[in-house]
Amino acid sequence: MFKKFLALAAWGTLAFVCFVSLSPMRFRPEAAVESSAEMQRIIAYFFLAFLFGAAYPARLIRSLMFVIVVALALEAMQGLTPDRHGRLIDAMEKVVGAVSGCGAARVIQVLIERRST
């Protein structure tokens, strides 16, 4: 049951990230805490990759590759919107967040496995 919840949370987070990435700036939600756009990108992709890594632990590398491809595709698509811009540095920040998120999911998975033995 918990795995289904994680999968639903991962796909829901992906939908939200897609909306935020491609919608006009006026529809973008405000962060509850003062933070830089760079940190927001890293944190968003950290949680997205963490959720996919936790939901699909047997497919961790595939989950990571999927999130990275999504990040790069969304960044490229931002160049097609009138008030957004896709930049390489933004894509790199998203990749850092994704790698960190999947890494954290793996660490937690290993700790849980060790605890149960």
N, CA, C and O atoms as CSV, one atom per row, in Angstrom:
chain,resi,resn,atom,element,x,y,z
A,1,MET,N,N,0.825,-1.198,0.000
A,1,MET,CA,C,0.000,0.000,0.000
A,1,MET,C,C,0.869,1.263,0.000
A,1,MET,O,O,0.581,2.233,-0.701
A,2,PHE,N,N,1.943,1.227,0.805
A,2,PHE,CA,C,2.813,2.398,0.889
A,2,PHE,C,C,3.527,2.651,-0.431
A,2,PHE,O,O,3.736,3.802,-0.814
A,3,LYS,N,N,3.907,1.569,-1.138
A,3,LYS,CA,C,4.563,1.721,-2.447
A,3,LYS,C,C,3.622,2.398,-3.435
A,3,LYS,O,O,4.057,3.210,-4.253
A,4,LYS,N,N,2.338,2.068,-3.363
A,4,LYS,CA,C,1.366,2.704,-4.258
A,4,LYS,C,C,1.247,4.190,-3.938
A,4,LYS,O,O,1.137,5.021,-4.840
A,5,PHE,N,N,1.270,4.515,-2.658
A,5,PHE,CA,C,1.226,5.917,-2.258
A,5,PHE,C,C,2.452,6.664,-2.776
A,5,PHE,O,O,2.334,7.780,-3.281
A,6,LEU,N,N,3.627,6.049,-2.649
A,6,LEU,CA,C,4.852,6.685,-3.147
A,6,LEU,C,C,4.793,6.890,-4.656
A,6,LEU,O,O,5.198,7.936,-5.164
A,7,ALA,N,N,4.287,5.887,-5.370
A,7,ALA,CA,C,4.176,6.016,-6.828
A,7,ALA,C,C,3.206,7.133,-7.195
A,7,ALA,O,O,3.481,7.924,-8.098
A,8,LEU,N,N,2.085,7.200,-6.508
A,8,LEU,CA,C,1.113,8.266,-6.766
A,8,LEU,C,C,1.716,9.631,-6.449
A,8,LEU,O,O,1.518,10.590,-7.196
A,9,ALA,N,N,2.445,9.717,-5.355
A,9,ALA,CA,C,3.099,10.980,-4.993
A,9,ALA,C,C,4.148,11.367,-6.030
A,9,ALA,O,O,4.280,12.544,-6.368
A,10,ALA,N,N,4.892,10.391,-6.535
A,10,ALA,CA,C,5.917,10.675,-7.547
A,10,ALA,C,C,5.284,11.211,-8.822
A,10,ALA,O,O,5.727,12.228,-9.356
A,11,TRP,N,N,4.252,10.534,-9.314
A,11,TRP,CA,C,3.613,10.972,-10.563
A,11,TRP,C,C,2.877,12.298,-10.375
A,11,TRP,O,O,2.852,13.125,-11.287
A,12,GLY,N,N,2.278,12.509,-9.201
A,12,GLY,CA,C,1.632,13.792,-8.922
A,12,GLY,C,C,2.639,14.930,-8.851
A,12,GLY,O,O,2.384,16.029,-9.345
A,13,THR,N,N,3.779,14.661,-8.236
A,13,THR,CA,C,4.843,15.665,-8.172
A,13,THR,C,C,5.366,15.975,-9.562
A,13,THR,O,O,5.655,17.130,-9.876
A,14,LEU,N,N,5.489,14.952,-10.396
A,14,LEU,CA,C,5.925,15.172,-11.776
A,14,LEU,C,C,4.945,16.082,-12.513
A,14,LEU,O,O,5.362,16.995,-13.226
A,15,ALA,N,N,3.650,15.840,-12.344
A,15,ALA,CA,C,2.646,16.690,-12.994
A,15,ALA,C,C,2.771,18.132,-12.511
A,15,ALA,O,O,2.682,19.067,-13.307
A,16,PHE,N,N,2.978,18.313,-11.208
A,16,PHE,CA,C,3.124,19.657,-10.657
A,16,PHE,C,C,4.374,20.343,-11.194
A,16,PHE,O,O,4.333,21.520,-11.550
A,17,VAL,N,N,5.483,19.613,-11.255
A,17,VAL,CA,C,6.735,20.178,-11.771
A,17,VAL,C,C,6.569,20.579,-13.235
A,17,VAL,O,O,7.059,21.629,-13.651
A,18,CYS,N,N,5.883,19.751,-14.011
A,18,CYS,CA,C,5.630,20.094,-15.423
A,18,CYS,C,C,4.797,21.368,-15.522
A,18,CYS,O,O,5.098,22.250,-16.327
A,19,PHE,N,N,3.758,21.464,-14.710
A,19,PHE,CA,C,2.908,22.657,-14.729
A,19,PHE,C,C,3.712,23.898,-14.365
A,19,PHE,O,O,3.643,24.913,-15.059
A,20,VAL,N,N,4.467,23.817,-13.286
A,20,VAL,CA,C,5.241,24.972,-12.823
A,20,VAL,C,C,6.315,25.353,-13.841
A,20,VAL,O,O,6.602,26.534,-14.031
A,21,SER,N,N,6.900,24.362,-14.488
A,21,SER,CA,C,7.982,24.631,-15.437
A,21,SER,C,C,7.507,25.285,-16.721
A,21,SER,O,O,8.235,26.080,-17.315
A,22,LEU,N,N,6.299,24.965,-17.158
A,22,LEU,CA,C,5.853,25.426,-18.471
A,22,LEU,C,C,4.764,26.485,-18.434
A,22,LEU,O,O,4.463,27.092,-19.462
A,23,SER,N,N,4.169,26.717,-17.275
A,23,SER,CA,C,3.105,27.717,-17.203
A,23,SER,C,C,3.706,29.123,-17.158
A,23,SER,O,O,4.874,29.294,-16.811
A,24,PRO,N,N,2.904,30.123,-17.509
A,24,PRO,CA,C,3.389,31.507,-17.417
A,24,PRO,C,C,3.797,31.842,-15.977
A,24,PRO,O,O,3.272,31.273,-15.020
A,25,MET,N,N,4.722,32.756,-15.850
A,25,MET,CA,C,5.257,33.113,-14.534
A,25,MET,C,C,4.169,33.549,-13.555
A,25,MET,O,O,4.293,33.322,-12.352
A,26,ARG,N,N,3.118,34.165,-14.057
A,26,ARG,CA,C,2.071,34.650,-13.145
A,26,ARG,C,C,1.308,33.505,-12.470
A,26,ARG,O,O,0.669,33.717,-11.440
A,27,PHE,N,N,1.367,32.299,-13.035
A,27,PHE,CA,C,0.699,31.144,-12.439
A,27,PHE,C,C,1.620,30.338,-11.531
A,27,PHE,O,O,1.189,29.378,-10.891
A,28,ARG,N,N,2.867,30.726,-11.480
A,28,ARG,CA,C,3.829,29.990,-10.677
A,28,ARG,C,C,3.567,30.253,-9.201
A,28,ARG,O,O,3.432,31.409,-8.802
A,29,PRO,N,N,3.492,29.203,-8.379
A,29,PRO,CA,C,3.218,29.409,-6.951
A,29,PRO,C,C,4.392,30.084,-6.252
A,29,PRO,O,O,5.546,29.939,-6.654
A,30,GLU,N,N,4.074,30.815,-5.212
A,30,GLU,CA,C,5.095,31.472,-4.396
A,30,GLU,C,C,5.624,30.476,-3.368
A,30,GLU,O,O,4.856,29.701,-2.798
A,31,ALA,N,N,6.908,30.497,-3.135
A,31,ALA,CA,C,7.504,29.635,-2.113
A,31,ALA,C,C,7.105,30.149,-0.735
A,31,ALA,O,O,7.052,31.358,-0.506
A,32,ALA,N,N,6.825,29.229,0.178
A,32,ALA,CA,C,6.416,29.613,1.530
A,32,ALA,C,C,7.572,30.232,2.308
A,32,ALA,O,O,7.357,31.033,3.218
A,33,VAL,N,N,8.784,29.862,1.951
A,33,VAL,CA,C,9.983,30.354,2.621
A,33,VAL,C,C,10.816,31.111,1.597
A,33,VAL,O,O,10.902,30.707,0.437
A,34,GLU,N,N,11.418,32.190,2.019
A,34,GLU,CA,C,12.282,32.960,1.120
A,34,GLU,C,C,13.453,32.089,0.687
A,34,GLU,O,O,14.229,31.618,1.519
A,35,SER,N,N,13.574,31.881,-0.613
A,35,SER,CA,C,14.682,31.073,-1.136
A,35,SER,C,C,14.975,31.492,-2.567
A,35,SER,O,O,14.139,32.098,-3.238
A,36,SER,N,N,16.154,31.165,-3.012
A,36,SER,CA,C,16.543,31.522,-4.373
A,36,SER,C,C,15.901,30.556,-5.368
A,36,SER,O,O,15.519,29.440,-5.015
A,37,ALA,N,N,15.792,31.002,-6.599
A,37,ALA,CA,C,15.249,30.146,-7.654
A,37,ALA,C,C,16.126,28.913,-7.838
A,37,ALA,O,O,15.628,27.831,-8.148
A,38,GLU,N,N,17.426,29.079,-7.648
A,38,GLU,CA,C,18.340,27.947,-7.786
A,38,GLU,C,C,18.016,26.867,-6.758
A,38,GLU,O,O,17.931,25.687,-7.098
A,39,MET,N,N,17.836,27.270,-5.508
A,39,MET,CA,C,17.515,26.302,-4.454
A,39,MET,C,C,16.155,25.664,-4.697
A,39,MET,O,O,15.974,24.474,-4.440
A,40,GLN,N,N,15.200,26.441,-5.189
A,40,GLN,CA,C,13.884,25.877,-5.480
A,40,GLN,C,C,13.979,24.786,-6.533
A,40,GLN,O,O,13.333,23.745,-6.408
A,41,ARG,N,N,14.781,25.014,-7.573
A,41,ARG,CA,C,14.950,23.999,-8.617
A,41,ARG,C,C,15.610,22.742,-8.055
A,41,ARG,O,O,15.154,21.627,-8.310
A,42,ILE,N,N,16.678,22.927,-7.295
A,42,ILE,CA,C,17.392,21.773,-6.739
A,42,ILE,C,C,16.478,20.976,-5.817
A,42,ILE,O,O,16.435,19.749,-5.897
A,43,ILE,N,N,15.753,21.659,-4.950
A,43,ILE,CA,C,14.868,20.982,-4.000
A,43,ILE,C,C,13.732,20.271,-4.723
A,43,ILE,O,O,13.393,19.140,-4.374
A,44,ALA,N,N,13.140,20.915,-5.722
A,44,ALA,CA,C,12.037,20.294,-6.463
A,44,ALA,C,C,12.481,18.993,-7.114
A,44,ALA,O,O,11.782,17.984,-7.028
A,45,TYR,N,N,13.631,19.011,-7.761
A,45,TYR,CA,C,14.102,17.800,-8.438
A,45,TYR,C,C,14.671,16.781,-7.461
A,45,TYR,O,O,14.674,15.585,-7.751
A,46,PHE,N,N,15.150,17.231,-6.315
A,46,PHE,CA,C,15.546,16.299,-5.260
A,46,PHE,C,C,14.334,15.475,-4.841
A,46,PHE,O,O,14.391,14.245,-4.824
A,47,PHE,N,N,13.239,16.152,-4.503
A,47,PHE,CA,C,12.053,15.431,-4.044
A,47,PHE,C,C,11.430,14.595,-5.150
A,47,PHE,O,O,10.963,13.485,-4.894
A,48,LEU,N,N,11.416,15.107,-6.369
A,48,LEU,CA,C,10.875,14.333,-7.486
A,48,LEU,C,C,11.665,13.033,-7.658
A,48,LEU,O,O,11.074,11.956,-7.741
A,49,ALA,N,N,12.977,13.127,-7.712
A,49,ALA,CA,C,13.809,11.934,-7.887
A,49,ALA,C,C,13.754,11.030,-6.658
A,49,ALA,O,O,13.768,9.806,-6.787
A,50,PHE,N,N,13.692,11.626,-5.470
A,50,PHE,CA,C,13.582,10.826,-4.252
A,50,PHE,C,C,12.310,9.991,-4.281
A,50,PHE,O,O,12.337,8.800,-3.970
A,51,LEU,N,N,11.197,10.613,-4.655
A,51,LEU,CA,C,9.929,9.885,-4.699
A,51,LEU,C,C,9.958,8.769,-5.736
A,51,LEU,O,O,9.493,7.662,-5.465
A,52,PHE,N,N,10.498,9.048,-6.920
A,52,PHE,CA,C,10.593,7.994,-7.929
A,52,PHE,C,C,11.546,6.886,-7.472
A,52,PHE,O,O,11.265,5.706,-7.678
A,53,GLY,N,N,12.658,7.257,-6.860
A,53,GLY,CA,C,13.596,6.254,-6.361
A,53,GLY,C,C,13.002,5.404,-5.255
A,53,GLY,O,O,13.261,4.202,-5.189
A,54,ALA,N,N,12.209,6.011,-4.385
A,54,ALA,CA,C,11.570,5.273,-3.298
A,54,ALA,C,C,10.409,4.420,-3.808
A,54,ALA,O,O,10.172,3.324,-3.300
A,55,ALA,N,N,9.693,4.917,-4.804
A,55,ALA,CA,C,8.549,4.180,-5.341
A,55,ALA,C,C,8.988,2.992,-6.189
A,55,ALA,O,O,8.313,1.964,-6.229
A,56,TYR,N,N,10.114,3.140,-6.860
A,56,TYR,CA,C,10.606,2.091,-7.759
A,56,TYR,C,C,12.063,1.754,-7.426
A,56,TYR,O,O,12.951,2.001,-8.242
A,57,PRO,N,N,12.320,1.192,-6.239
A,57,PRO,CA,C,13.708,0.959,-5.816
A,57,PRO,C,C,14.465,-0.035,-6.694
A,57,PRO,O,O,15.685,0.067,-6.819
A,58,ALA,N,N,13.784,-0.969,-7.291
A,58,ALA,CA,C,14.456,-1.936,-8.163
A,58,ALA,C,C,14.858,-1.304,-9.493
A,58,ALA,O,O,15.655,-1.868,-10.243
A,59,ARG,N,N,14.309,-0.151,-9.772
A,59,ARG,CA,C,14.593,0.563,-11.025
A,59,ARG,C,C,15.200,1.939,-10.738
A,59,ARG,O,O,14.840,2.927,-11.378
A,60,LEU,N,N,16.093,1.996,-9.801
A,60,LEU,CA,C,16.640,3.272,-9.348
A,60,LEU,C,C,17.354,4.027,-10.466
A,60,LEU,O,O,17.132,5.226,-10.636
A,61,ILE,N,N,18.199,3.351,-11.224
A,61,ILE,CA,C,18.938,4.021,-12.301
A,61,ILE,C,C,17.971,4.485,-13.385
A,61,ILE,O,O,18.115,5.584,-13.919
A,62,ARG,N,N,16.992,3.655,-13.707
A,62,ARG,CA,C,15.982,4.066,-14.698
A,62,ARG,C,C,15.197,5.270,-14.203
A,62,ARG,O,O,14.904,6.189,-14.969
A,63,SER,N,N,14.858,5.261,-12.918
A,63,SER,CA,C,14.140,6.405,-12.347
A,63,SER,C,C,14.980,7.669,-12.448
A,63,SER,O,O,14.473,8.733,-12.804
A,64,LEU,N,N,16.258,7.552,-12.135
A,64,LEU,CA,C,17.153,8.707,-12.223
A,64,LEU,C,C,17.247,9.206,-13.658
A,64,LEU,O,O,17.141,10.407,-13.908
A,65,MET,N,N,17.445,8.298,-14.592
A,65,MET,CA,C,17.541,8.693,-16.006
A,65,MET,C,C,16.240,9.352,-16.474
A,65,MET,O,O,16.266,10.334,-17.216
A,66,PHE,N,N,15.109,8.805,-16.036
A,66,PHE,CA,C,13.812,9.372,-16.401
A,66,PHE,C,C,13.692,10.806,-15.901
A,66,PHE,O,O,13.303,11.696,-16.658
A,67,VAL,N,N,14.021,11.036,-14.641
A,67,VAL,CA,C,13.906,12.382,-14.073
A,67,VAL,C,C,14.870,13.340,-14.771
A,67,VAL,O,O,14.520,14.496,-15.011
A,68,ILE,N,N,16.061,12.884,-15.094
A,68,ILE,CA,C,17.018,13.748,-15.798
A,68,ILE,C,C,16.510,14.095,-17.190
A,68,ILE,O,O,16.605,15.246,-17.615
A,69,VAL,N,N,15.973,13.112,-17.904
A,69,VAL,CA,C,15.422,13.382,-19.245
A,69,VAL,C,C,14.257,14.357,-19.149
A,69,VAL,O,O,14.140,15.266,-19.970
A,70,VAL,N,N,13.395,14.176,-18.154
A,70,VAL,CA,C,12.277,15.109,-17.955
A,70,VAL,C,C,12.812,16.512,-17.690
A,70,VAL,O,O,12.317,17.482,-18.264
A,71,ALA,N,N,13.810,16.626,-16.831
A,71,ALA,CA,C,14.385,17.938,-16.508
A,71,ALA,C,C,14.930,18.617,-17.754
A,71,ALA,O,O,14.670,19.798,-17.987
A,72,LEU,N,N,15.683,17.875,-18.554
A,72,LEU,CA,C,16.264,18.453,-19.767
A,72,LEU,C,C,15.185,18.806,-20.784
A,72,LEU,O,O,15.265,19.844,-21.441
A,73,ALA,N,N,14.180,17.948,-20.916
A,73,ALA,CA,C,13.096,18.225,-21.861
A,73,ALA,C,C,12.296,19.456,-21.441
A,73,ALA,O,O,11.973,20.302,-22.275
A,74,LEU,N,N,11.979,19.558,-20.158
A,74,LEU,CA,C,11.231,20.725,-19.685
A,74,LEU,C,C,12.048,22.000,-19.850
A,74,LEU,O,O,11.510,23.049,-20.202
A,75,GLU,N,N,13.330,21.903,-19.596
A,75,GLU,CA,C,14.187,23.081,-19.758
A,75,GLU,C,C,14.212,23.510,-21.225
A,75,GLU,O,O,14.162,24.703,-21.526
A,76,ALA,N,N,14.289,22.544,-22.131
A,76,ALA,CA,C,14.271,22.861,-23.566
A,76,ALA,C,C,12.921,23.445,-23.979
A,76,ALA,O,O,12.864,24.380,-24.777
A,77,MET,N,N,11.837,22.893,-23.435
A,77,MET,CA,C,10.501,23.392,-23.788
A,77,MET,C,C,10.250,24.795,-23.256
A,77,MET,O,O,9.424,25.524,-23.806
A,78,GLN,N,N,10.947,25.183,-22.201
A,78,GLN,CA,C,10.779,26.546,-21.693
A,78,GLN,C,C,11.184,27.572,-22.737
A,78,GLN,O,O,10.683,28.696,-22.729
A,79,GLY,N,N,12.075,27.203,-23.624
A,79,GLY,CA,C,12.465,28.109,-24.703
A,79,GLY,C,C,11.345,28.370,-25.688
A,79,GLY,O,O,11.416,29.320,-26.468
A,80,LEU,N,N,10.316,27.545,-25.666
A,80,LEU,CA,C,9.179,27.719,-26.567
A,80,LEU,C,C,8.082,28.590,-25.965
A,80,LEU,O,O,7.141,28.964,-26.665
A,81,THR,N,N,8.188,28.913,-24.696
A,81,THR,CA,C,7.179,29.747,-24.042
A,81,THR,C,C,7.622,31.207,-24.097
A,81,THR,O,O,8.818,31.496,-24.070
A,82,PRO,N,N,6.655,32.134,-24.174
A,82,PRO,CA,C,7.025,33.542,-24.362
A,82,PRO,C,C,7.720,34.198,-23.168
A,82,PRO,O,O,8.549,35.087,-23.361
A,83,ASP,N,N,7.407,33.788,-21.957
A,83,ASP,CA,C,7.976,34.491,-20.800
A,83,ASP,C,C,8.935,33.625,-19.979
A,83,ASP,O,O,9.271,33.977,-18.848
A,84,ARG,N,N,9.369,32.515,-20.531
A,84,ARG,CA,C,10.314,31.644,-19.829
A,84,ARG,C,C,11.563,31.489,-20.687
A,84,ARG,O,O,11.564,31.862,-21.860
A,85,HIS,N,N,12.599,30.954,-20.120
A,85,HIS,CA,C,13.838,30.724,-20.860
A,85,HIS,C,C,14.496,29.455,-20.330
A,85,HIS,O,O,14.540,29.217,-19.123
A,86,GLY,N,N,14.995,28.663,-21.238
A,86,GLY,CA,C,15.717,27.469,-20.847
A,86,GLY,C,C,17.207,27.765,-20.845
A,86,GLY,O,O,17.750,28.247,-21.839
A,87,ARG,N,N,17.867,27.479,-19.732
A,87,ARG,CA,C,19.303,27.752,-19.643
A,87,ARG,C,C,20.030,26.494,-19.176
A,87,ARG,O,O,19.491,25.685,-18.421
A,88,LEU,N,N,21.245,26.355,-19.637
A,88,LEU,CA,C,22.052,25.189,-19.279
A,88,LEU,C,C,22.300,25.130,-17.775
A,88,LEU,O,O,22.248,24.047,-17.191
A,89,ILE,N,N,22.565,26.250,-17.143
A,89,ILE,CA,C,22.830,26.258,-15.704
A,89,ILE,C,C,21.605,25.784,-14.927
A,89,ILE,O,O,21.745,25.087,-13.921
A,90,ASP,N,N,20.403,26.153,-15.382
A,90,ASP,CA,C,19.177,25.682,-14.731
A,90,ASP,C,C,19.053,24.168,-14.859
A,90,ASP,O,O,18.685,23.485,-13.904
A,91,ALA,N,N,19.363,23.648,-16.048
A,91,ALA,CA,C,19.306,22.201,-16.267
A,91,ALA,C,C,20.304,21.481,-15.364
A,91,ALA,O,O,20.002,20.419,-14.819
A,92,MET,N,N,21.482,22.057,-15.212
A,92,MET,CA,C,22.498,21.441,-14.356
A,92,MET,C,C,22.048,21.412,-12.894
A,92,MET,O,O,22.304,20.439,-12.185
A,93,GLU,N,N,21.385,22.468,-12.446
A,93,GLU,CA,C,20.869,22.500,-11.075
A,93,GLU,C,C,19.829,21.405,-10.876
A,93,GLU,O,O,19.798,20.755,-9.831
A,94,LYS,N,N,18.987,21.202,-11.868
A,94,LYS,CA,C,17.958,20.164,-11.787
A,94,LYS,C,C,18.586,18.777,-11.751
A,94,LYS,O,O,18.120,17.903,-11.020
A,95,VAL,N,N,19.634,18.571,-12.532
A,95,VAL,CA,C,20.328,17.281,-12.536
A,95,VAL,C,C,20.979,17.027,-11.176
A,95,VAL,O,O,20.934,15.905,-10.672
A,96,VAL,N,N,21.577,18.049,-10.583
A,96,VAL,CA,C,22.172,17.908,-9.243
A,96,VAL,C,C,21.100,17.491,-8.240
A,96,VAL,O,O,21.325,16.599,-7.423
A,97,GLY,N,N,19.945,18.131,-8.300
A,97,GLY,CA,C,18.851,17.766,-7.408
A,97,GLY,C,C,18.389,16.338,-7.629
A,97,GLY,O,O,18.131,15.611,-6.669
A,98,ALA,N,N,18.282,15.931,-8.892
A,98,ALA,CA,C,17.826,14.575,-9.212
A,98,ALA,C,C,18.813,13.519,-8.719
A,98,ALA,O,O,18.410,12.524,-8.118
A,99,VAL,N,N,20.085,13.731,-8.969
A,99,VAL,CA,C,21.102,12.767,-8.523
A,99,VAL,C,C,21.096,12.672,-6.997
A,99,VAL,O,O,21.185,11.578,-6.441
A,100,SER,N,N,20.994,13.800,-6.332
A,100,SER,CA,C,20.962,13.811,-4.864
A,100,SER,C,C,19.726,13.093,-4.335
A,100,SER,O,O,19.809,12.344,-3.362
A,101,GLY,N,N,18.585,13.319,-4.970
A,101,GLY,CA,C,17.344,12.685,-4.535
A,101,GLY,C,C,17.373,11.177,-4.677
A,101,GLY,O,O,16.971,10.460,-3.761
A,102,CYS,N,N,17.845,10.684,-5.816
A,102,CYS,CA,C,17.954,9.232,-6.000
A,102,CYS,C,C,19.005,8.655,-5.060
A,102,CYS,O,O,18.844,7.547,-4.547
A,103,GLY,N,N,20.071,9.399,-4.835
A,103,GLY,CA,C,21.088,8.946,-3.885
A,103,GLY,C,C,20.521,8.809,-2.482
A,103,GLY,O,O,20.803,7.835,-1.784
A,104,ALA,N,N,19.727,9.777,-2.073
A,104,ALA,CA,C,19.106,9.721,-0.749
A,104,ALA,C,C,18.130,8.549,-0.655
A,104,ALA,O,O,18.065,7.876,0.374
A,105,ALA,N,N,17.376,8.305,-1.722
A,105,ALA,CA,C,16.452,7.169,-1.731
A,105,ALA,C,C,17.217,5.859,-1.579
A,105,ALA,O,O,16.773,4.958,-0.868
A,106,ARG,N,N,18.349,5.753,-2.236
A,106,ARG,CA,C,19.168,4.535,-2.142
A,106,ARG,C,C,19.741,4.364,-0.744
A,106,ARG,O,O,19.736,3.257,-0.204
A,107,VAL,N,N,20.231,5.438,-0.155
A,107,VAL,CA,C,20.780,5.356,1.206
A,107,VAL,C,C,19.711,4.874,2.175
A,107,VAL,O,O,19.972,4.002,3.004
A,108,ILE,N,N,18.523,5.427,2.077
A,108,ILE,CA,C,17.434,5.016,2.973
A,108,ILE,C,C,17.055,3.560,2.718
A,108,ILE,O,O,16.784,2.810,3.656
A,109,GLN,N,N,17.036,3.167,1.450
A,109,GLN,CA,C,16.732,1.774,1.116
A,109,GLN,C,C,17.752,0.828,1.753
A,109,GLN,O,O,17.369,-0.196,2.320
A,110,VAL,N,N,19.020,1.150,1.669
A,110,VAL,CA,C,20.073,0.313,2.263
A,110,VAL,C,C,19.921,0.264,3.783
A,110,VAL,O,O,20.057,-0.802,4.384
A,111,LEU,N,N,19.644,1.397,4.400
A,111,LEU,CA,C,19.472,1.423,5.854
A,111,LEU,C,C,18.289,0.568,6.287
A,111,LEU,O,O,18.368,-0.131,7.297
A,112,ILE,N,N,17.208,0.616,5.544
A,112,ILE,CA,C,16.034,-0.205,5.866
A,112,ILE,C,C,16.360,-1.683,5.699
A,112,ILE,O,O,15.968,-2.505,6.527
A,113,GLU,N,N,17.080,-2.023,4.630
A,113,GLU,CA,C,17.457,-3.424,4.410
A,113,GLU,C,C,18.362,-3.930,5.527
A,113,GLU,O,O,18.191,-5.055,5.996
A,114,ARG,N,N,19.313,-3.123,5.955
A,114,ARG,CA,C,20.218,-3.531,7.038
A,114,ARG,C,C,19.473,-3.695,8.352
A,114,ARG,O,O,19.772,-4.594,9.138
A,115,ARG,N,N,18.517,-2.836,8.579
A,115,ARG,CA,C,17.763,-2.883,9.832
A,115,ARG,C,C,16.900,-4.137,9.906
A,115,ARG,O,O,16.707,-4.698,10.984
A,116,SER,N,N,16.381,-4.579,8.760
A,116,SER,CA,C,15.487,-5.736,8.762
A,116,SER,C,C,16.238,-7.067,8.812
A,116,SER,O,O,15.614,-8.117,8.962
A,117,THR,N,N,17.559,-7.038,8.691
A,117,THR,CA,C,18.310,-8.306,8.750
A,117,THR,C,C,18.956,-8.519,10.093
A,117,THR,O,O,19.621,-9.534,10.304
